[in-house]
């Protein structure tokens, strides 16, 4: 149950206010010291976060450079990409080619004569479809032999090897249409028919091999192969993909332009590596800017960076500089360092790239860049490993931030101890001032009694 206190009843003093001010005075020095200390620690934690972020960003810029496969990529340049596209592999030899897309592969489509509607009966029996050497048969029953029935029977056949049936309603009536699901001459639709007891199912027979009209079926779309001519050599394909004609190059055909020559140029993909190296330099310089800012000292304002003098940050900077200055072992001594690529260290430990020198290396020694960056002792591989260790759990940054977080925990514990001590101090002050108030109340009471007694004495000056 909370106690009820009456402030200053005996003395007239504002005891609660006095106690509050005394308690605040007791708390303030320690509280301010702890707040100031935590504020600095939090700022340093944020600084280490910025450093880790800069290291991670730089590490990300190494991903392209450390992958040896990226140095063997090829690019394809086409004079008209609406006609065909090209994909390349590392086995593609750089060169220029003349390409003619004479014909695109199409799928075979045949249609029946006109019938009154989809419910019109055709006939019973058995239909055998053959596509590219594979056959499947469909039985047409006497009581289910309409165009719609035949369409459904073909489409639901479990062993259907590549044909779809549909009904097209033209102005002259309904036509049963059979379409190959794949393009190319070899995927043409052939239909053999055995008549049943009703109707004339043979009207749906069709044979591309015999080349004679077997029924009223007509061809609506011829089965064609794609035809491509490259530098005078011809290749056909059952679909719109041409593979193996140029080693390491695959063409995807989009439209035919008979007789028109288009250019195809296969080159080393130097652009992506050039961009990656420029990104490597840029991100490293951003990292150095972060380190420089965090460790700088401004003599004019007499202010230091949050990590100025920090041994962990200094250690990280030294390790980075060491890796940048080391050559790559096992390579030609004429091209085994960043400096020989035209990348040198300038002011404030930032990298400077000589664009002309680097362009010459790209042009004449591109095949050697893989060794410089992606070999076992290449820059991208070494730096990726270094940064991985620096930023990993248990690494130098993790240990440093763990230590700072421990300091924050200790500060919180000191705050709790301070609050416990303040509670005791407040209780003591409250008790002391309550006793003083009581004593002053007693003294006032005694004084008033004595005054009354003196006033009752004969000739007392205390009489009114």
MIKOL-781088 format. One line per field, with one value per residue (C-alpha): residue in three letters; x, y, z; residue number from 1. Coordinates in nm, 4 decimals, decimal comma, m for minus. Example, Ala and Ser with C-alpha at 12.3 -4.5 7.8 and 13.67 -1.06 7.14 Angstrom:
residues 2
residu	[ALA;SER]
X	[1,2300;1,3670]
Y	[m0,4500;m0,1060]
Z	[0,7800;0,7140]
num	[1;2]
//
This chain:
residues 464
residu	[UNK;UNK;UNK;UNK;UNK;UNK;UNK;UNK;UNK;UNK;UNK;UNK;UNK;UNK;UNK;UNK;UNK;UNK;UNK;UNK;UNK;UNK;UNK;UNK;UNK;UNK;UNK;UNK;UNK;UNK;UNK;UNK;UNK;UNK;UNK;UNK;UNK;UNK;UNK;UNK;UNK;UNK;UNK;UNK;UNK;UNK;UNK;UNK;UNK;UNK;UNK;UNK;UNK;UNK;UNK;UNK;UNK;UNK;UNK;UNK;UNK;UNK;UNK;UNK;UNK;UNK;UNK;UNK;UNK;UNK;UNK;UNK;UNK;UNK;UNK;UNK;UNK;UNK;UNK;UNK;UNK;UNK;UNK;UNK;UNK;UNK;UNK;UNK;UNK;UNK;UNK;UNK;UNK;UNK;UNK;UNK;UNK;UNK;UNK;UNK;UNK;UNK;UNK;UNK;UNK;UNK;UNK;UNK;UNK;UNK;UNK;UNK;UNK;UNK;UNK;UNK;UNK;UNK;UNK;UNK;UNK;UNK;UNK;UNK;UNK;UNK;UNK;UNK;UNK;UNK;UNK;UNK;UNK;UNK;UNK;UNK;UNK;UNK;UNK;UNK;UNK;UNK;UNK;UNK;UNK;UNK;UNK;UNK;UNK;UNK;UNK;UNK;UNK;UNK;UNK;UNK;UNK;UNK;UNK;UNK;UNK;UNK;UNK;UNK;UNK;UNK;UNK;UNK;UNK;UNK;UNK;UNK;UNK;UNK;UNK;UNK;UNK;UNK;UNK;UNK;UNK;UNK;UNK;UNK;UNK;UNK;UNK;UNK;UNK;UNK;UNK;UNK;UNK;UNK;UNK;UNK;UNK;UNK;UNK;UNK;UNK;UNK;UNK;UNK;UNK;UNK;UNK;UNK;UNK;UNK;UNK;UNK;UNK;UNK;UNK;UNK;UNK;UNK;UNK;UNK;UNK;UNK;UNK;UNK;UNK;UNK;UNK;UNK;UNK;UNK;UNK;UNK;UNK;UNK;UNK;UNK;UNK;UNK;UNK;UNK;UNK;UNK;UNK;UNK;UNK;UNK;UNK;UNK;UNK;UNK;UNK;UNK;UNK;UNK;UNK;UNK;UNK;UNK;UNK;UNK;UNK;UNK;UNK;UNK;UNK;UNK;UNK;UNK;UNK;UNK;UNK;UNK;UNK;UNK;UNK;UNK;UNK;UNK;UNK;UNK;UNK;UNK;UNK;UNK;UNK;UNK;UNK;UNK;UNK;UNK;UNK;UNK;UNK;UNK;UNK;UNK;UNK;UNK;UNK;UNK;UNK;UNK;UNK;UNK;UNK;UNK;UNK;UNK;UNK;UNK;UNK;UNK;UNK;UNK;UNK;UNK;UNK;UNK;UNK;UNK;UNK;UNK;UNK;UNK;UNK;UNK;UNK;UNK;UNK;UNK;UNK;UNK;UNK;UNK;UNK;UNK;UNK;UNK;UNK;UNK;UNK;UNK;UNK;UNK;UNK;UNK;UNK;UNK;UNK;UNK;UNK;UNK;UNK;UNK;UNK;UNK;UNK;UNK;UNK;UNK;UNK;UNK;UNK;UNK;UNK;UNK;UNK;UNK;UNK;UNK;UNK;UNK;UNK;UNK;UNK;UNK;UNK;UNK;UNK;UNK;UNK;UNK;UNK;UNK;UNK;UNK;UNK;UNK;UNK;UNK;UNK;UNK;UNK;UNK;UNK;UNK;UNK;UNK;UNK;UNK;UNK;UNK;UNK;UNK;UNK;UNK;UNK;UNK;UNK;UNK;UNK;UNK;UNK;UNK;UNK;UNK;UNK;UNK;UNK;UNK;UNK;UNK;UNK;UNK;UNK;UNK;UNK;UNK;UNK;UNK;UNK;UNK;UNK;UNK;UNK;UNK;UNK;UNK;UNK;UNK;UNK;UNK;UNK;UNK;UNK;UNK;UNK;UNK;UNK;UNK;UNK;UNK;UNK;UNK;UNK;UNK;UNK;UNK;UNK;UNK;UNK;UNK;UNK;UNK]
X	[0,0000;0,1456;0,2267;0,0635;0,2967;0,2038;0,4837;0,5906;0,2982;0,5163;0,7684;0,5965;0,8832;0,8126;0,9833;0,8882;1,0349;1,3508;1,3960;1,3324;1,5991;1,8509;1,7843;1,8232;2,1515;2,2695;2,1618;2,2779;2,6601;2,6542;2,3585;2,5192;2,8464;2,6736;2,4634;2,7682;2,9646;2,6809;2,6285;2,9947;2,9778;2,6629;2,8311;3,1315;2,9042;2,7424;3,0885;3,1853;2,8546;2,9489;3,2903;3,1404;2,8911;3,1730;3,3715;3,0681;3,0007;3,3605;3,3391;3,0278;3,2254;3,4648;3,2047;3,2426;3,6210;3,6820;3,4784;3,7133;3,4208;3,3435;3,6717;3,5772;3,2319;3,1509;2,9060;2,7129;2,6317;2,3638;2,2824;1,9075;1,7980;1,4356;1,5331;1,7295;1,9105;2,2261;2,3639;2,7286;2,9403;3,3089;3,3860;3,2722;3,5606;3,5590;3,4712;3,2280;2,9629;2,7053;2,3658;2,0561;1,7292;1,5573;1,2659;1,1075;0,9813;0,6044;0,3676;0,1490;m0,2252;m0,4934;m0,8727;m1,1750;m1,4455;m1,7328;m2,0041;m2,3307;m2,2141;m2,0034;m2,2768;m2,2802;m2,1894;m1,8856;m1,8529;m1,7284;m1,4090;m1,0479;m0,8096;m0,4326;m0,2195;0,1514;0,3823;0,7598;0,7460;0,5290;0,1679;m0,1409;m0,4916;m0,8355;m1,1527;m1,4627;m1,7848;m2,1082;m2,2925;m2,0158;m1,8880;m1,9678;m1,7017;m1,7141;m1,6842;m1,3833;m1,2197;m1,2591;m1,1421;m0,8194;m0,7442;m0,8016;m0,6066;m0,3537;m0,0858;m0,1364;0,2083;0,1707;m0,1561;m0,4448;m0,7963;m1,0272;m1,3398;m1,3396;m1,6722;m1,6409;m1,9161;m1,9614;m1,9910;m1,7866;m1,4373;m1,2467;m0,8839;m0,5801;m0,2645;0,0824;0,2037;0,5614;0,7070;0,9092;0,8692;0,9287;0,6331;0,3738;0,0412;m0,0503;m0,3889;m0,4827;m0,8486;m1,0357;m1,4098;m1,6591;m2,0232;m2,1577;m2,0727;m1,7485;m1,4653;m1,2151;m1,2975;m1,0511;m0,7556;m0,4407;m0,0949;0,1957;0,4267;0,2284;0,1685;m0,1770;m0,5226;m0,6813;m0,9908;m1,1526;m0,8920;m0,6918;m0,3638;m0,4005;m0,0413;0,2570;0,5043;0,8310;1,1805;1,3811;1,6527;1,9589;2,2603;2,5804;2,8749;2,7372;2,6703;2,3108;2,1452;1,7845;1,6053;1,2652;1,2250;1,3452;1,6703;1,9976;2,2685;2,6191;2,6429;2,8851;3,0624;2,9577;2,6809;2,3065;2,0670;1,7004;1,5130;1,2349;1,1389;1,2508;1,4112;1,4894;1,7973;1,8936;2,2327;2,2728;2,5959;2,6773;2,9888;3,1185;3,3615;3,5211;3,3019;3,5577;3,2979;3,1644;3,5166;3,6160;3,3061;3,3837;3,7413;3,6193;3,3662;3,6473;3,8431;3,5381;3,4213;3,7705;3,7978;3,4599;3,5925;3,9046;3,6907;3,4953;3,8129;3,9746;3,6682;3,6350;4,0017;4,0675;4,1659;4,0608;4,3283;4,1178;3,8114;4,0229;3,7798;3,8721;3,6887;3,4962;3,7551;4,0620;4,3372;4,1309;4,3678;4,1100;4,0400;4,4110;4,4702;4,1998;4,3423;4,6922;4,5760;4,3896;4,6897;4,9154;4,6929;4,6715;5,0482;5,1245;5,1893;5,0072;5,2283;5,2742;5,2049;5,4119;5,6218;5,5258;5,1612;5,1280;5,0231;4,7599;5,0215;5,0851;4,7124;4,7423;4,5961;4,8115;4,7721;4,7259;4,6391;4,4795;4,5457;4,2876;4,3341;4,3879;4,3296;4,5172;4,2395;4,4744;4,7069;4,4172;4,2521;4,5770;4,5821;4,2181;4,2979;4,6228;4,6333;4,2713;4,3359;4,5767;4,3250;4,1744;4,5020;4,5403;4,1970;4,0532;4,3547;4,4200;4,6365;4,4497;4,3412;3,9671;4,0102;4,2498;4,0473;3,7209;3,8759;4,0224;3,6972;3,5061;3,7338;3,7148;3,3354;3,2627;3,1301;3,4355;3,6333;3,8047;3,4965;3,2658;3,4991;3,5240;3,1474;3,0888;3,3199;3,1316;2,7961;2,9312;3,0179;2,6598;2,5354;2,7598;2,6329;2,2749;2,3754;2,5312;2,2074;2,0123;2,2550;2,2256;1,8463;1,8629;2,0996;1,8801;1,5778;1,7704;1,8939;1,5433;1,4053;1,6815;1,6230;1,2494;1,2970;1,5443;1,3277;1,0176;1,2007;1,3114;0,9583;0,8334;1,1044;1,0314;0,6652;0,7412;0,9644;0,6958;0,4426;0,6759;0,7483;0,3826;0,3258;0,6101;0,4809;0,1401;0,2905;0,5066;0,2085;0,0304;0,3064;0,2360;0,3782;0,4726;0,5727;0,4021;0,0572;m0,1492]
Y	[0,0000;0,3388;0,5789;0,9204;1,2102;1,5658;1,7962;2,0672;2,0483;2,1334;2,3604;2,4976;2,3697;2,2145;1,8904;1,6945;1,9617;1,9877;1,6089;1,5955;1,8584;1,6894;1,3521;1,5053;1,6590;1,3178;1,1447;1,4013;1,3610;0,9814;0,9805;1,2421;1,0523;0,7264;0,8941;1,0622;0,7386;0,5396;0,8077;0,7784;0,3977;0,4006;0,6433;0,4104;0,1116;0,3052;0,3868;0,0185;m0,0530;0,1964;0,0345;m0,3133;m0,1905;m0,0365;m0,3614;m0,5643;m0,3336;m0,3692;m0,7463;m0,7507;m0,5809;m0,8781;m1,1400;m1,0967;m1,0700;m1,3789;m1,6070;m1,7466;m1,8353;m1,4673;m1,4193;m1,6752;m1,5384;m1,4301;m1,1718;m1,1799;m0,8665;m0,8956;m0,6393;m0,7024;m0,8683;m0,8862;m1,1674;m1,3882;m1,3788;m1,5621;m1,7064;m1,7997;m2,0281;m2,0182;m2,2532;m1,9973;m1,8622;m1,4866;m1,4090;m1,2506;m1,4416;m1,3786;m1,5249;m1,5731;m1,6925;m1,8399;m2,0143;m2,0654;m2,4041;m2,4382;m2,7013;m2,9162;m2,8459;m3,0361;m2,9925;m3,1969;m3,1027;m2,8880;m3,0552;m2,9053;m2,8540;m3,0130;m3,2655;m3,4062;m3,7779;m3,8750;m4,2485;m4,5155;m4,7169;m4,6647;m4,3764;m4,4256;m4,1134;m4,1266;m3,8351;m3,8628;m4,2432;m4,2682;m4,3898;m4,3999;m4,5196;m4,3844;m4,5946;m4,4123;m4,5788;m4,6012;m4,3888;m4,1317;m4,0446;m3,6755;m3,4125;m3,3155;m3,6808;m3,7405;m3,4190;m3,5172;m3,8754;m3,7558;m3,4913;m3,7251;m4,0220;m4,1180;m4,2101;m3,9068;m3,8499;m3,4967;m3,3846;m3,1673;m3,1640;m2,8643;m2,7509;m2,4391;m2,2988;m2,1403;m1,9848;m2,3190;m2,5234;m2,6948;m2,8310;m3,0802;m2,9605;m3,1643;m2,9725;m3,1042;m2,9897;m2,9635;m2,7881;m2,9402;m3,1742;m3,4849;m3,3901;m3,3911;m3,5568;m3,8804;m4,0480;m4,4070;m4,5029;m4,8322;m4,7871;m4,9244;m5,0205;m4,6707;m4,3718;m4,3096;m4,2354;m4,2741;m3,9141;m3,8191;m4,0187;m3,8307;m3,9465;m3,7114;m3,9964;m4,1255;m3,7730;m3,8613;m3,7358;m4,0103;m3,8209;m3,4813;m3,3687;m3,0639;m2,9149;m2,5734;m2,5274;m2,7142;m2,8770;m2,6892;m2,6959;m2,3852;m2,3138;m2,1066;m2,0276;m1,9205;m1,8180;m2,0307;m2,3404;m2,4577;m2,6208;m2,7176;m2,7613;m2,8963;m2,5992;m2,2381;m2,3145;m2,3681;m2,5299;m2,6479;m2,4878;m2,2379;m2,4089;m2,2549;m2,0435;m2,1083;m1,9136;m1,8517;m1,7639;m1,5053;m1,4399;m1,5266;m1,2795;m1,4936;m1,3806;m1,1079;m1,1359;m1,0259;m0,9931;m1,1881;m1,0921;m1,3063;m1,1346;m1,1771;m1,0185;m0,7588;m0,4986;m0,6777;m0,7354;m0,3750;m0,2576;m0,4968;m0,3675;m0,0071;m0,1046;m0,2689;0,0578;0,2713;0,0558;0,0299;0,4097;0,4369;0,2006;0,4131;0,7275;0,5659;0,4606;0,8010;0,9848;0,7599;0,7912;1,1561;1,4397;1,7967;2,0260;2,3382;2,2155;1,9865;1,7006;1,3394;1,0756;0,8212;0,5497;0,7715;0,5733;0,2511;m0,0454;m0,2680;m0,0090;0,0554;m0,3204;m0,3518;m0,0610;m0,2081;m0,5515;m0,4006;m0,1944;m0,4985;m0,7055;m0,4240;m0,3909;m0,7627;m0,9234;m1,2339;m1,5405;m1,7806;m1,5279;m1,3647;m1,1031;m0,8486;m0,8659;m0,9800;m0,6662;m0,3934;m0,1371;m0,3228;m0,2906;0,0846;0,0807;0,2609;0,4053;0,7813;1,0291;0,9004;0,5388;0,5588;0,3821;0,5671;0,3965;0,4911;0,4406;0,4317;0,1728;m0,0384;m0,0245;m0,1496;m0,4474;m0,5251;m0,5110;m0,7070;m0,9246;m0,9841;m1,3554;m1,2741;m1,0799;m1,4001;m1,4915;m1,1464;m1,1498;m1,5026;m1,7306;m1,8801;m1,5835;m1,3315;m0,9996;m1,0701;m1,4121;m1,2872;m0,9773;m1,1712;m1,4133;m1,1292;m0,9352;m1,2536;m1,3128;m0,9491;m0,9363;m1,2925;m1,3801;m1,4014;m1,1753;m0,8518;m0,6358;m0,8741;m0,8862;m0,5082;m0,4524;m0,7320;m0,5477;m0,2208;m0,3936;m0,5399;m0,1870;m0,0764;m0,3694;m0,2663;0,0915;m0,0353;m0,2347;0,0794;0,2672;0,0011;0,0244;0,4045;0,3858;0,1437;0,3799;0,6815;0,5060;0,4631;0,8230;0,9532;0,7473;0,8747;1,2397;1,1941;1,0474;1,3195;1,6053;1,4473;1,4283;1,7891;1,8918;1,7115;1,8696;2,2164;2,1533;2,0619;2,3651;2,5925;2,4372;2,4774;2,8374;2,9207;2,7585;2,9567;3,2770;3,2139;3,1386;3,4485;3,6543;3,5415;3,6722;4,0000;4,2966;4,0731;4,2519;3,9651;4,0896;4,2571]
Z	[0,0000;m0,0994;0,1836;0,1954;0,2684;0,3481;0,2481;0,4983;0,7385;1,0359;0,8689;0,5619;0,3466;m0,0014;0,0956;m0,2197;m0,4465;m0,2350;m0,2385;m0,6155;m0,6810;m0,4541;m0,6207;m0,9674;m0,8584;m0,7361;m1,0596;m1,3184;m1,3155;m1,3497;m1,5896;m1,8153;m1,8120;m1,9077;m2,1791;m2,3285;m2,3225;m2,4863;m2,7502;m2,8509;m2,8557;m3,0704;m3,3103;m3,3364;m3,3935;m3,6780;m3,8123;m3,8127;m3,9884;m4,2606;m4,2938;m4,3222;m4,5828;m4,7896;m4,7667;m4,8744;m5,1702;m5,2831;m5,2425;m5,4657;m5,7437;m5,7422;m5,8392;m6,2157;m6,2046;m5,9895;m6,2217;m6,4882;m6,7167;m6,7697;m6,9575;m7,2226;m7,3030;m7,6567;m7,7855;m8,1122;m8,3090;m8,5795;m8,8472;m8,8103;m8,4863;m8,6041;m8,8417;m8,5997;m8,2677;m8,1652;m7,8430;m7,8046;m7,5894;m7,5019;m7,7939;m8,0529;m8,2541;m8,3149;m8,6740;m8,9201;m9,1120;m9,3865;m9,2953;m9,5144;m9,3593;m9,6640;m9,4967;m9,1546;m9,0381;m9,0302;m8,8929;m9,1176;m9,1273;m9,3219;m9,3358;m9,4309;m9,6784;m9,5531;m9,3430;m9,2286;m8,8700;m8,5974;m8,5203;m8,8712;m8,8867;m9,0938;m9,0400;m8,8039;m8,8167;m8,7144;m8,7890;m8,7634;m8,7406;m8,8230;m8,7412;m8,7782;m8,7738;m8,4621;m8,4913;m8,2758;m8,3540;m8,2669;m8,2817;m8,4033;m8,2839;m8,4814;m8,2280;m8,1868;m8,5334;m8,5781;m8,6449;m8,2755;m8,1664;m8,3917;m8,2742;m7,9084;m7,9672;m8,1309;m7,8704;m7,5742;m7,7140;m7,4460;m7,7017;m7,9264;m8,0766;m8,2075;m8,3659;m8,2501;m8,3973;m8,4193;m8,6000;m8,8132;m8,9279;m9,2708;m9,4839;m9,6624;m9,3424;m9,0691;m9,1418;m8,9284;m8,9102;m8,8038;m8,7085;m8,6268;m8,2860;m8,4148;m8,7172;m8,9981;m9,2933;m9,0826;m8,8588;m9,1406;m9,0522;m9,2288;m9,1727;m9,2686;m9,2326;m9,1998;m9,2602;m9,0128;m9,0458;m9,0972;m9,3136;m9,5038;m9,2607;m9,5480;m9,6434;m9,3677;m9,5059;m9,6040;m9,7137;m9,7757;m9,8731;m10,1717;m10,2922;m10,4300;m10,3318;m10,1200;m10,0114;m9,9912;m9,7324;m9,8414;m9,7226;m9,5570;m9,4439;m9,5835;m9,3463;m9,4032;m9,2619;m9,1826;m9,4385;m9,3537;m9,5707;m9,3915;m9,6056;m9,8898;m9,6773;m9,6323;m9,3336;m9,2698;m8,9390;m8,8397;m8,6037;m8,5868;m8,4068;m8,5948;m8,3832;m8,4663;m8,8091;m8,6557;m8,3668;m8,0352;m8,1927;m8,1805;m8,4030;m8,3212;m8,6382;m8,6241;m8,9854;m9,3380;m9,5791;m9,8855;m10,0752;m9,8250;m9,6542;m9,2926;m9,0996;m8,7838;m8,5893;m8,3014;m8,0644;m7,7241;m7,4566;m7,3522;m7,2596;m6,9514;m6,8166;m6,8854;m6,6982;m6,4114;m6,3784;m6,3783;m6,1103;m5,9130;m5,9143;m5,8345;m5,5430;m5,3987;m5,4054;m5,2312;m4,9647;m4,9219;m4,8954;m4,6130;m4,4296;m4,4799;m4,3494;m4,0447;m3,9495;m4,0463;m3,8105;m3,8861;m3,7474;m3,7967;m3,6092;m3,3900;m3,4503;m3,5164;m3,7175;m3,5141;m3,5868;m3,5769;m3,4060;m3,4046;m3,4426;m3,6176;m3,8880;m3,9341;m3,9648;m4,2323;m4,4345;m4,4160;m4,5326;m4,8288;m4,9346;m4,9041;m5,1344;m5,3888;m5,3969;m5,4329;m5,7708;m5,8933;m5,8766;m6,1670;m6,4430;m6,7132;m6,5325;m6,7968;m6,6886;m6,3280;m6,1378;m6,1372;m6,2350;m6,5606;m6,6378;m6,5895;m6,2357;m5,9794;m5,6291;m5,6052;m5,3306;m5,0112;m5,1200;m5,3989;m5,7326;m6,0573;m6,3928;m6,7084;m6,9638;m7,2635;m7,1140;m6,9929;m7,3375;m7,4938;m7,2562;m7,3367;m7,7075;m7,7127;m7,3981;m7,3029;m7,2538;m6,9684;m6,7596;m6,6254;m6,4577;m6,3019;m6,1402;m6,1279;m6,0771;m5,7345;m5,6370;m5,8556;m5,7102;m5,7149;m5,5519;m5,2817;m5,1998;m5,1895;m4,9400;m4,7322;m4,7095;m4,6348;m4,3359;m4,2210;m4,2249;m4,1090;m3,7661;m3,5423;m3,7755;m3,6819;m3,7409;m3,5583;m3,2574;m3,2515;m3,2635;m3,0120;m2,7724;m2,8205;m2,7709;m2,4468;m2,3341;m2,4076;m2,1994;m1,9102;m1,9354;m1,9084;m1,6024;m1,4522;m1,5232;m1,3365;m1,0430;m1,0502;m1,0370;m0,7447;m0,5602;m0,6411;m0,4912;m0,1656;m0,1693;m0,2352;0,0542;0,2826;0,1864;0,2269;0,5747;0,6794;0,5612;0,7099;1,0451;1,0053;0,9244;1,2354;1,4521;1,3204;1,3842;1,7446;1,7899;1,6514;1,8869;2,1857;2,0909;2,0744;2,4197;2,5746;2,4258;2,5762;2,9179;2,9153;2,8171;3,1372;3,3665;3,5567;3,3656;3,0717;2,7572;2,5693;2,6718;2,4108]
num	[1;2;3;4;5;6;7;8;9;10;11;12;13;14;15;16;17;18;19;20;21;22;23;24;25;26;27;28;29;30;31;32;33;34;35;36;37;38;39;40;41;42;43;44;45;46;47;48;49;50;51;52;53;54;55;56;57;58;59;60;61;62;63;64;65;66;67;68;69;70;71;72;73;74;75;76;77;78;79;80;81;82;83;84;85;86;87;88;89;90;91;92;93;94;95;96;97;98;99;100;101;102;103;104;105;106;107;108;109;110;111;112;113;114;115;116;117;118;119;120;121;122;123;124;125;126;127;128;129;130;131;132;133;134;135;136;137;138;139;140;141;142;143;144;145;146;147;148;149;150;151;152;153;154;155;156;157;158;159;160;161;162;163;164;165;166;167;168;169;170;171;172;173;174;175;176;177;178;179;180;181;182;183;184;185;186;187;188;189;190;191;192;193;194;195;196;197;198;199;200;201;202;203;204;205;206;207;208;209;210;211;212;213;214;215;216;217;218;219;220;221;222;223;224;225;226;227;228;229;230;231;232;233;234;235;236;237;238;239;240;241;242;243;244;245;246;247;248;249;250;251;252;253;254;255;256;257;258;259;260;261;262;263;264;265;266;267;268;269;270;271;272;273;274;275;276;277;278;279;280;281;282;283;284;285;286;287;288;289;290;291;292;293;294;295;296;297;298;299;300;301;302;303;304;305;306;307;308;309;310;311;312;313;314;315;316;317;318;319;320;321;322;323;324;325;326;327;328;329;330;331;332;333;334;335;336;337;338;339;340;341;342;343;344;345;346;347;348;349;350;351;352;353;354;355;356;357;358;359;360;361;362;363;364;365;366;367;368;369;370;371;372;373;374;375;376;377;378;379;380;381;382;383;384;385;386;387;388;389;390;391;392;393;394;395;396;397;398;399;400;401;402;403;404;405;406;407;408;409;410;411;412;413;414;415;416;417;418;419;420;421;422;423;424;425;426;427;428;429;430;431;432;433;434;435;436;437;438;439;440;441;442;443;444;445;446;447;448;449;450;451;452;453;454;455;456;457;458;459;460;461;462;463;464]
//
